[in-house]
Amino acid sequence: MKKNYVLMMLLSCLLGPLSAQNKDNKADKEYDSYAYIDAIKTYERMFEKGYKSQDMLLKLANAYYFNGDLENAAKYYKELFAMTKEVSPECYYRFAQSLKSIKEYALADEMMAKFNKENGNDIRAKLAASQKDYLAVIKKNSGRYTIADAGINSPYSDYGPSYYKNKIVFATARDTSGFVKRMDPWTGEGFTNLYESSVTTDGSLELAKQLSRNLNTKFHEATPVFTKDGKRVYFTRNNYLDGKRGKDLNETTLLKIYSAELEGDKWKNCKELPFNSDNYSTAHPALSVDEKTMYFVSDRPGTIGQSDIYKVAINDDGSFGTPENLGSSINTEGRETFPFITEKNELYFASDGHPGLGGLDVFVVKAKQDGTFKDVLNVGEPLNSSKDDFGFIIDFKTKMGYVTSNREGGAGGDDIYKVKEIKPIEYPCEQTMEGLVTDVETKEAVSGAKVSLFDSSYKLLKTVTSNTDGKFDFGQVDCDTKYYIKTEKEAYNTDEISISTADNTGKTVVPISIEKTLKKVTIGDDLAKAFGIKIIYFDLNKADIRPDAALELSKILDVMMQNPTIKIDIRSHTDSRQTEAYNKKLSERRADSTKNWLIQNGIDSSRLTAKGYGESQLVNKCADGVECTEEEHQANRRSEFVIISMK
């Protein structure tokens, strides 16, 4: 189920295979006078050539992690941790999750222990600390099920089964319509529709067919739940009704829960539920045994993590109450999703925040008399694996059930398997927090950025959007408290910073700068600045390329390799020490040294010019006779890479 985590950021983490539909990419136009630079791809090519830095490895590891490629994330986190242990607490957690995907559980446990030590208030850390022997617990719970292919899987995604009379209804990206197949640009597969299949005596599923064209549309449908009488269905669909497609502030079509009624043999009166919103996703409905409570998944304001499970009362007249978060006994800073309630009032759900075997695991918890849940239990192997396991349902009477997994050996990305259960505080001061989001390169305000406030344990407290002036306001916050702020914006890299409020009444102002994912450069731009490259430093009185300079030069090299029409002018500078004549010659040697390094590494000399400026263009006050620190002098010993042609 590892699909498009970076492109969809929260949504795919939130809801698994069901994807959002984004707006058309208007940046597909080609401009002859511009070039676009992808830093992540550059870092990958640098790594393959043997270049490494902490910053580079962290960016690569995080990019793979958020894209759901945990095996590659583990690879780069290992490289990062081999170089340094000075990382944020969240890195330990991400590394641990990545290690579980490749079944390196012992090292994963070590990372979780360090995560707990560094950030003991995190719900996931508390869970890990309270369940140090979780693998032993999982092993004890394992062997409760037999598992086998359900018999109806395709080369495409098949997931999210639900009971309907004597049949199973599920979502699939296959297409048996015979018409031209519409493709989801996020998944590369067709949009999912609801299919039904009859159940044989051994739980196998027979040849599937579309449930109803009245429910299926040209967008995604998935995860239905039917009332006992079979006359009403609640299901998940992209924000689309009566031919109208809804979008959030970022022009993204999110997910909503809809209902429909059976009239004759057709589903009619399709409508969305009142607690949906265009600006966050609501999905994966489940009904209690008495059908008076609906459980669902959402990333609505107030959500603890990437997605939480909520419940809402269904009144006798069919109206709905106010949704309630199930709380931290169920929900973590990770993903909780795909709820299912049994006749024994057990809540099954999938999570990657509770200790598990890797990816999403299936967990179960029995409701107390007051309706609350406590003591979550991992159901163990073989139902759970090192991959994603989710969407579990089971018939209390027959002990037969189904689960979705992307484990090895399946027919497609996600497959449905049949299973058989064989064993049964108030502070004395007031603080407010606000800030400004700007572009790292242009320094201009960035509007429409999603800015989220988390407490010290990464519990989501509030999410706001920067206004047209790039400003955001979290309102009142606690004094003398550490927070984390995450900033997200389409076409920008996600940024996260920590901030601590003062212990006295006042206002905490937070400046945030975010960097474009693809950087546009043109003639006259300094490639080093445009690409975020550090200054190419030289040792005093020397023109040799230092190892740290070679690392930075390799970025220039890669950009020029990927853009063969770019020509640059290398401009080398010195500090003011020594005479002007000496510094002029020294800077010329440094410019030539930089140029020669690029030529030796494959750049044609016709694409390079070089000039030394000596001490004539200092970047600070450190002229002759001015007392300065070594650090201030070193800032003047630099190289620039100015684009002079792109033809």
C-alpha positions in Angstrom: 0.0 0.0 0.0 3.0 2.3 -0.4 1.7 4.9 -2.8 2.6 8.6 -3.4 3.2 9.7 0.2 5.2 12.7 -0.8 2.9 13.8 -3.6 -0.2 13.4 -1.4 1.5 14.0 1.9 -1.2 13.6 4.5 -3.9 12.0 2.4 -2.3 8.8 1.3 -0.9 8.4 4.8 -4.4 8.9 6.1 -6.4 6.7 3.9 -4.3 4.0 2.3 -5.1 3.1 -1.3 -7.9 5.6 -1.8 -6.3 8.7 -3.3 -7.2 12.3 -3.7 -7.5 14.0 -7.1 -5.3 17.0 -7.4 -5.7 20.0 -9.8 -4.1 20.0 -13.2 -0.4 20.7 -13.2 -0.1 24.1 -14.8 3.7 23.9 -14.5 4.0 21.5 -17.4 4.7 24.2 -19.9 8.2 24.4 -21.3 10.2 27.6 -21.1 13.3 27.9 -23.3 14.9 30.5 -21.0 14.6 28.5 -17.7 15.9 25.3 -16.2 14.3 23.4 -13.3 16.4 21.7 -10.7 15.2 18.7 -8.6 17.4 18.6 -5.4 16.3 15.1 -4.4 17.2 13.5 -7.7 20.5 15.4 -7.6 21.3 14.0 -4.1 20.5 10.4 -5.3 23.0 10.8 -8.2 25.6 12.3 -5.8 25.2 9.4 -3.4 25.7 6.8 -6.2 29.0 8.6 -7.0 30.1 8.4 -3.4 29.3 11.9 -2.1 27.7 12.0 1.3 26.7 14.6 3.8 24.3 14.6 6.8 21.9 17.0 5.2 21.8 15.1 2.0 21.2 11.7 3.6 18.5 13.1 5.9 16.7 14.6 2.9 16.9 11.4 1.0 15.8 9.2 3.9 12.8 11.5 4.7 11.8 11.7 1.1 11.6 7.9 0.8 9.9 7.6 4.2 7.1 10.0 3.2 6.8 8.3 -0.2 6.1 5.0 1.5 9.3 3.3 0.3 10.4 2.1 3.7 13.1 -0.2 2.4 15.0 2.6 0.7 14.3 4.9 3.7 16.0 2.3 5.9 19.0 2.3 3.5 19.5 6.1 3.8 18.7 6.3 7.5 21.4 3.7 8.1 23.9 5.8 6.2 22.8 8.9 8.2 23.1 7.1 11.5 26.5 5.7 10.5 27.7 9.3 10.0 26.0 11.0 13.1 23.8 10.3 16.0 22.9 14.0 16.3 19.4 13.7 14.9 15.9 14.8 15.9 13.8 12.4 18.0 11.4 11.9 15.1 14.3 10.4 13.0 14.6 7.6 15.5 11.0 6.8 15.1 11.1 6.9 11.3 14.2 4.8 11.2 12.5 2.2 13.5 9.5 2.0 11.3 11.7 1.6 8.2 13.7 -1.2 9.9 10.5 -3.1 10.7 9.7 -3.2 7.0 12.9 -5.2 6.4 12.3 -7.3 9.5 15.3 -5.9 11.4 13.3 -5.9 14.7 16.2 -5.9 17.1 17.7 -2.6 15.7 14.2 -1.2 15.4 13.7 -1.8 19.1 17.0 0.0 19.8 15.8 3.0 17.8 12.5 3.1 19.6 14.2 3.0 23.0 16.3 6.0 21.9 13.2 7.7 20.6 11.6 7.1 24.0 14.6 8.5 25.8 14.7 11.6 23.6 11.0 12.3 23.5 9.3 10.3 26.3 6.0 12.2 26.1 5.2 11.0 22.6 2.2 8.6 22.6 4.1 6.2 20.4 7.1 6.3 22.7 4.9 5.6 25.7 3.4 2.7 23.9 6.9 1.4 23.1 8.1 1.9 26.7 5.1 0.1 28.1 5.4 -2.7 25.6 9.1 -3.3 25.6 8.5 -7.0 24.9 5.9 -6.3 22.3 7.4 -8.9 19.9 6.9 -11.6 22.6 3.3 -10.4 23.0 2.7 -10.5 19.3 4.2 -13.9 19.2 1.9 -15.1 21.9 -1.1 -13.8 20.0 0.1 -15.2 16.7 -1.3 -18.4 15.2 -4.9 -17.3 15.9 -5.7 -17.4 12.2 -5.2 -19.3 9.0 -4.8 -17.1 5.9 -5.1 -17.7 2.2 -5.8 -15.9 -1.1 -9.5 -15.1 -1.3 -9.6 -16.1 -5.0 -10.7 -12.8 -6.6 -7.5 -10.8 -6.7 -6.3 -9.0 -9.8 -3.1 -7.4 -10.9 -4.6 -4.2 -9.7 -5.4 -2.9 -6.2 -8.2 -4.9 -4.4 -9.0 -3.9 -0.9 -11.4 -2.9 1.9 -13.9 -5.9 2.0 -17.4 -5.5 3.6 -20.3 -7.9 4.3 -23.5 -7.5 2.3 -26.1 -10.2 2.7 -24.3 -13.4 1.6 -21.7 -11.5 -0.4 -18.6 -9.5 0.0 -18.3 -6.0 -1.5 -14.8 -4.6 -2.0 -13.0 -1.9 -3.9 -10.9 -2.6 -6.9 -9.0 -0.7 -9.6 -9.8 -3.4 -12.2 -12.1 -2.5 -15.0 -14.5 -4.9 -16.7 -16.6 -2.3 -18.3 -15.1 -2.8 -21.8 -14.9 1.0 -22.3 -11.8 3.2 -22.3 -10.2 3.0 -18.9 -9.7 6.2 -16.9 -6.4 6.3 -15.0 -5.7 7.8 -11.7 -2.6 10.0 -12.1 -1.5 9.4 -8.5 -1.6 5.6 -8.5 -1.1 4.8 -12.2 -4.2 2.5 -12.0 -7.8 2.9 -12.8 -10.1 4.6 -10.3 -11.6 2.1 -7.8 -15.1 1.0 -8.0 -17.3 -1.3 -5.8 -17.5 -4.9 -6.8 -19.4 -7.8 -5.3 -18.6 -11.4 -5.0 -20.5 -14.5 -3.6 -19.0 -16.4 -0.8 -18.4 -20.2 -1.0 -18.6 -22.6 1.9 -14.9 -22.4 2.6 -14.9 -18.6 2.5 -13.4 -18.2 -1.0 -14.9 -15.5 -3.2 -16.4 -16.2 -6.6 -16.1 -14.2 -9.8 -16.5 -10.5 -9.0 -18.8 -8.1 -10.8 -19.7 -4.4 -10.4 -22.0 -3.8 -7.5 -24.1 -1.0 -9.1 -23.5 1.7 -11.6 -25.7 3.9 -9.4 -23.0 4.0 -6.8 -19.9 3.8 -9.0 -18.7 7.0 -10.6 -15.7 8.1 -12.6 -13.8 8.8 -9.3 -12.9 6.5 -6.4 -15.5 4.5 -4.4 -14.4 2.3 -1.6 -15.0 0.8 1.9 -18.8 0.5 2.1 -20.8 -0.7 5.2 -24.4 -1.9 4.9 -27.2 -1.9 7.4 -28.5 -5.3 8.5 -31.6 -5.0 6.4 -29.4 -4.3 3.3 -31.4 -1.2 2.4 -28.9 1.5 3.3 -25.2 1.8 2.5 -22.5 4.2 3.7 -19.4 4.4 1.6 -16.3 6.4 0.8 -16.0 8.4 -2.4 -13.9 11.3 -3.7 -15.8 14.6 -3.2 -18.1 14.2 -6.2 -21.9 14.2 -6.3 -24.5 14.8 -9.0 -21.8 15.6 -11.5 -20.1 18.2 -9.4 -16.6 17.8 -8.0 -15.7 19.6 -4.8 -12.2 20.9 -3.9 -10.4 22.3 -0.9 -8.5 25.5 -0.7 -5.5 23.9 -2.5 -7.8 22.7 -5.4 -7.5 19.1 -4.2 -10.5 16.7 -4.2 -10.5 15.0 -0.9 -12.7 12.2 0.5 -16.2 12.1 1.9 -18.7 9.6 3.3 -21.9 9.2 1.4 -25.1 7.3 1.9 -27.6 5.7 -0.5 -30.9 3.8 -0.2 -31.9 0.6 -2.0 -35.1 1.0 -4.0 -36.0 -2.1 -5.9 -32.7 -3.3 -7.3 -31.1 0.2 -7.6 -29.3 2.4 -5.1 -30.8 5.9 -5.1 -30.9 9.1 -3.0 -27.1 9.3 -2.8 -26.1 12.2 -0.4 -23.1 13.2 1.6 -23.1 13.0 5.4 -23.4 16.3 7.3 -20.0 16.0 9.1 -18.0 15.9 5.8 -16.0 18.9 4.7 -14.3 20.1 1.5 -11.2 21.0 3.6 -10.4 17.6 5.2 -11.1 14.0 4.5 -13.7 11.7 6.0 -13.7 8.1 5.1 -14.0 4.3 5.9 -17.3 4.1 7.8 -18.2 1.2 10.1 -21.4 0.6 12.1 -21.9 -0.6 15.6 -24.0 -3.8 16.1 -27.1 -1.7 17.1 -26.4 0.6 14.1 -26.6 3.6 16.5 -23.0 4.6 16.2 -20.8 5.1 13.2 -17.0 4.9 13.4 -14.9 6.6 10.7 -11.5 8.0 9.8 -10.6 11.6 9.4 -7.8 14.2 9.5 -10.2 16.9 10.6 -9.0 19.6 13.0 -8.3 18.1 16.4 -6.8 15.0 15.0 -3.9 13.6 17.1 -1.8 12.2 14.2 -1.9 11.7 10.5 -5.3 10.1 10.7 -7.6 9.3 13.7 -10.6 7.1 14.3 -13.8 9.0 15.3 -17.3 8.0 16.3 -20.6 9.8 15.8 -24.1 9.0 17.1 -26.8 8.1 14.6 -30.1 9.5 15.9 -33.5 7.7 15.6 -34.5 10.2 12.9 -31.4 9.5 10.9 -29.6 12.7 11.8 -26.1 12.6 13.2 -24.6 13.9 16.5 -21.2 15.6 16.9 -18.1 13.5 15.9 -15.9 12.5 18.8 -12.2 11.5 18.7 -11.6 8.1 20.3 -8.7 9.5 22.1 -5.0 8.6 22.8 -5.8 5.1 23.9 -6.5 4.3 20.2 -5.1 7.2 18.2 -1.4 8.0 18.0 0.8 10.5 16.1 0.8 7.8 13.3 -2.0 6.5 11.2 -5.1 4.8 12.6 -7.6 3.7 9.9 -10.0 1.1 8.6 -12.2 0.5 11.7 -14.5 -2.5 12.1 -16.9 -3.4 15.0 -17.8 -7.0 15.8 -20.9 -8.4 17.5 -18.8 -8.7 20.7 -18.2 -4.9 20.5 -14.6 -5.4 19.6 -13.0 -2.6 17.6 -10.5 -3.8 14.9 -8.4 -1.2 13.2 -5.2 -0.7 11.4 -2.3 1.4 12.7 1.4 2.1 12.3 1.6 4.0 15.5 1.1 1.1 17.9 4.1 -1.3 18.2 3.8 -3.8 15.4 5.7 -5.8 12.8 6.1 -3.1 10.2 3.8 -0.8 8.1 0.2 -1.0 9.1 -0.8 -3.8 11.5 -4.3 -5.0 12.5 -5.1 -4.3 16.2 -8.1 -5.2 18.3 -9.6 -3.6 21.5 -12.8 -4.4 23.4 -15.1 -1.6 24.4 -15.7 -1.0 28.1 -19.2 -0.7 29.6 -18.9 3.1 29.3 -18.0 2.8 25.6 -14.4 3.6 26.0 -11.5 1.6 24.7 -8.3 0.5 26.5 -5.5 -2.0 26.2 -5.0 -2.3 22.4 -3.8 -5.8 21.3 -1.8 -6.7 18.1 -3.5 -9.7 16.6 -0.1 -11.2 15.5 1.0 -13.3 12.6 0.1 -14.6 10.1 -2.7 -12.0 9.8 0.0 -9.3 10.3 3.2 -9.1 8.4 6.2 -6.8 7.8 4.1 -5.1 5.1 0.8 -3.2 5.2 -2.1 -5.2 6.7 -5.5 -3.5 7.0 -9.2 -3.6 6.3 -9.9 -6.6 8.5 -13.5 -7.9 9.0 -14.8 -11.1 10.6 -18.1 -12.9 11.0 -18.5 -13.6 14.7 -20.6 -16.7 14.0 -18.6 -18.4 11.3 -15.2 -17.1 12.5 -14.5 -16.5 8.8 -13.1 -13.1 7.8 -11.0 -11.1 5.3 -8.0 -8.8 5.4 -6.2 -6.7 2.9 -2.4 -6.8 2.5 0.4 -5.9 0.1 2.6 -8.7 1.4 4.8 -10.6 -0.9 3.3 -13.3 -3.2 0.1 -11.4 -3.9 -1.4 -10.8 -7.3 -1.3 -7.0 -7.2 -0.3 -4.1 -5.0 -3.1 -4.7 -2.5 -4.8 -8.1 -2.3 -7.7 -9.6 -0.2 -7.1 -12.7 1.8 -9.6 -15.0 3.5 -8.9 -15.8 7.2 -10.2 -18.3 9.7 -10.1 -17.6 13.4 -8.9 -20.8 15.1 -8.2 -19.3 18.7 -10.4 -17.6 20.2 -3.1 22.3 33.4 -3.4 26.0 33.8 -0.4 28.4 33.6 -0.1 31.7 35.4 0.8 33.5 32.2 -0.6 33.9 28.7 1.2 33.5 25.4 0.0 33.8 21.9 1.8 32.5 18.8 1.9 33.8 15.3 4.3 33.9 12.4 5.1 34.6 8.8 5.8 32.1 6.0 8.3 33.2 3.3 10.1 31.7 0.3 13.7 30.9 1.1 15.0 32.3 -2.1 12.8 35.2 -3.0 12.0 36.2 0.6 8.4 36.8 -0.5 5.4 35.9 1.6 3.9 32.5 0.9 0.1 32.3 1.1 -2.0 29.2 1.3 0.6 27.2 3.3 -0.8 24.6 5.8 0.8 25.4 9.2 0.3 22.8 11.9 1.1 23.1 15.6 2.1 20.1 17.6 2.9 19.7 21.3 6.2 18.3 22.5 4.9 14.8 22.0 3.9 15.5 18.4 0.2 15.6 19.2 -1.5 17.8 16.7 -3.1 20.8 18.4 -4.1 23.1 15.6 -3.8 23.6 11.8 -4.1 27.0 10.1 -3.4 28.4 6.6 -1.2 31.4 5.9 -3.1 34.4 4.5 -2.3 36.5 1.5 0.4 38.2 3.4 2.0 34.9 4.4 0.9 35.4 8.1 -0.6 32.7 10.4 -2.0 32.9 13.9 -2.3 30.0 16.3 -3.9 32.2 19.0 -3.3 31.3 22.6 -0.7 28.7 23.6 0.9 27.6 26.8 3.8 29.4 28.5 7.2 27.9 28.9 6.3 25.1 26.6 8.0 23.4 23.6 6.1 23.1 20.4 6.8 21.8 16.9 5.5 23.6 13.8 5.1 21.8 10.5 4.6 23.8 7.3 3.3 22.3 4.1 2.7 23.8 0.7 2.3 22.3 -2.8 5.6 22.7 -4.8 7.5 23.3 -1.6 9.5 20.9 0.7 7.8 20.3 4.0 9.5 22.1 6.9 9.4 21.3 10.6 10.9 23.5 13.4 10.8 23.5 17.1 9.9 26.6 19.2 9.7 27.2 22.9 7.4 29.9 24.4 8.6 32.2 27.2 7.6 31.8 30.8 6.0 35.3 31.0 3.0 36.9 29.3 3.7 37.9 25.7 3.7 36.9 22.1 5.9 34.4 20.3 6.6 35.3 16.7 7.8 32.5 14.5 9.5 33.3 11.1 9.3 30.3 8.8 11.1 30.0 5.4 10.2 27.1 3.1 12.1 26.0 0.0 10.7 25.1 -3.4 11.0 21.5 -4.5 11.9 22.4 -8.0 14.0 25.5 -8.4 13.8 27.7 -11.5 17.0 29.3 -12.7 17.8 31.6 -15.6 20.5 33.8 -17.0 22.1 36.0 -14.4 21.3 33.7 -11.5 24.0 32.5 -9.1 23.6 28.8 -9.3 25.0 28.3 -5.8 22.3 30.6 -4.3 19.5 29.3 -6.5 20.3 25.7 -5.6 20.9 26.4 -2.0 24.6 25.4 -2.2 26.9 26.5 0.5 29.8 28.7 -0.2 32.8 26.9 -1.8 35.4 27.6 0.9 39.2 27.6 0.5 41.9 27.4 3.2 43.9 30.5 3.9 46.5 31.3 1.1 45.4 28.1 -0.8 43.6 27.3 -4.0 43.1 23.5 -3.5 39.6 22.1 -3.6 38.8 20.9 0.0 36.7 17.8 0.5 33.8 19.9 1.7 34.1 22.0 -1.4 34.1 18.9 -3.6 30.8 17.9 -2.0 29.3 21.2 -2.9 30.9 21.4 -6.3 29.3 18.0 -7.1 25.9 19.7 -6.9 27.0 22.2 -9.5 28.4 19.4 -11.5 25.2 17.5 -11.4 23.1 20.5 -12.4 25.3 21.1 -15.4 25.2 17.4 -16.4 21.4 17.5 -16.3 21.2 20.8 -18.2 23.8 20.5 -21.0 23.0 24.0 -22.4 23.9 25.9 -19.3 27.1 27.9 -19.3 28.5 29.5 -16.2 31.0 32.1 -15.1 33.0 31.1 -12.0 33.8 34.1 -9.8 36.3 33.6 -7.1 36.9 36.0 -4.1 39.3 36.3 -1.3 39.4 38.1 2.1 41.3 41.4 2.6 44.4 39.9 4.2 47.6 40.0 2.1 48.0 42.6 -0.6 45.5 43.4 -3.4 47.9 42.0 -6.0 48.5 38.8 -4.1 44.7 38.4 -3.5 44.0 39.0 -7.2 46.3 36.2 -8.2 45.1 33.9 -5.4 41.5 34.4 -6.5 42.4 33.7 -10.1 44.1 30.4 -9.0 41.0 29.5 -7.1 38.7 30.3 -10.0 40.9 28.2 -12.3 41.1 25.4 -9.7 37.3 25.3 -9.5 37.0 25.4 -13.3 39.6 22.6 -13.7 37.7 20.4 -11.1 34.6 20.7 -13.1 36.4 19.9 -16.4 38.1 16.9 -14.8 34.7 15.6 -13.8 33.2 15.8 -17.2 32.2 19.4 -18.0 33.3 20.7 -21.4 35.7 23.7 -21.0 33.6 25.7 -23.5 30.8 25.9 -20.9 33.0 27.5 -18.3 34.7 30.8 -17.8 36.5 31.8 -14.7 37.7 35.1 -13.1 39.3 36.1 -9.9 38.1 39.3 -8.2 40.5 39.2 -5.2 39.3 41.4 -2.3 37.4 43.8 -4.5 33.9 42.4 -3.7 33.8 41.8 0.1 30.5 40.7 1.6 31.1 42.3 4.9 33.1 45.1 6.7 36.4 43.2 6.8 38.5 45.5 4.6 42.1 46.3 5.2 42.8 47.5 8.8 39.4 46.3 10.1 39.6 43.7 12.9 37.5 40.6 12.1 37.1 37.1 13.2 38.4 34.1 11.2 34.8 33.2 10.5 34.1 36.7 9.1 37.2 36.6 6.9 36.3 33.1 5.6 32.9 34.4 4.4 34.8 36.5 1.9 36.8 33.5 0.6 34.1 32.2 -1.8 33.1 31.2 -5.3 30.0 32.1 -7.3 28.5 30.4 -10.3 26.6 32.8 -12.5 24.6 31.5 -15.4 25.7 33.4 -18.6 23.9 31.3 -21.2 21.3 28.6 -21.5 21.4 27.9 -25.3 
